[in-house]
Amino acid sequence: MISTLCVFCGSSMGRQPLYASQAVMLAEYLLTKNIALVYGGANVGLMRVLADTMLAGGGKVVGVMPKSLVEREVAHDGLTEMHIVAGMQERKAMMADLSDAFIALPGAYGTLDEIFEILTWNQLGIIKKPIGLLNVDSFFDPLLRMLDHAVKEKFLRPEHRELLLDGVNIVHLLRDLEQYKPVIAEKWIERLKVGEI
Ligand code: AMP
């Protein structure tokens, strides 16, 4: 059961209002399910939209922020809980510890870095927690194509490709994350013969 969800998303609003409205819808759905939110703790972009919608609805919001970003005054000062950590690595580790599952909304380097770190930890068996992309207006299609290409070129095992769920519907994506069964497959494909995967 998912009682705490970590959301990675842009520190910008993006070009279309649809991105913010999907962040609002996600927060509203989490409120109906009484799911707590863990996120990066900022008061900018989609991150802020998500946190403010949760807080306005009486939801629990936990921020995890490196000291350097707090000093740059991008911290949200109204959260239920705020953890200030030394750096970005500690932040990702704490967000992972606190959460049962992960969703990414559209974003840039920060969002992609976070989602790929969580995928890598799952691939290595360090954690076994579900991860999904909310594919708002096909935003993540080029990324999904890239991953399928990596499978085709035998850099990524199909079982590991399946670690990343995606969907356009918030209710269905959350349901898929709830039903997720951890993948058990060895990472070290070098032990196999060339062309075998
Ligand atoms: P980006 O996708 O590059 O906009 O980065 C957003 C993601 O990276 C969020 O999930 C945050 O955890 C982190 N991040 C990037 N920029 C900031 C910021 N200014 N304040 C707080 N967190 C940020």
Boltz pocket constraint, residues with backbone or C-beta under 6 A from the ligand:
constraints:
  - pocket:
      binder: B
      contacts: [[A, 7], [A, 8], [A, 9], [A, 10], [A, 11], [A, 12], [A, 39], [A, 40], [A, 41], [A, 42], [A, 43], [A, 44], [A, 47], [A, 64], [A, 69], [A, 74], [A, 106], [A, 107], [A, 108], [A, 109], [A, 110], [A, 111], [A, 112], [A, 114]]
      max_distance: 6.0
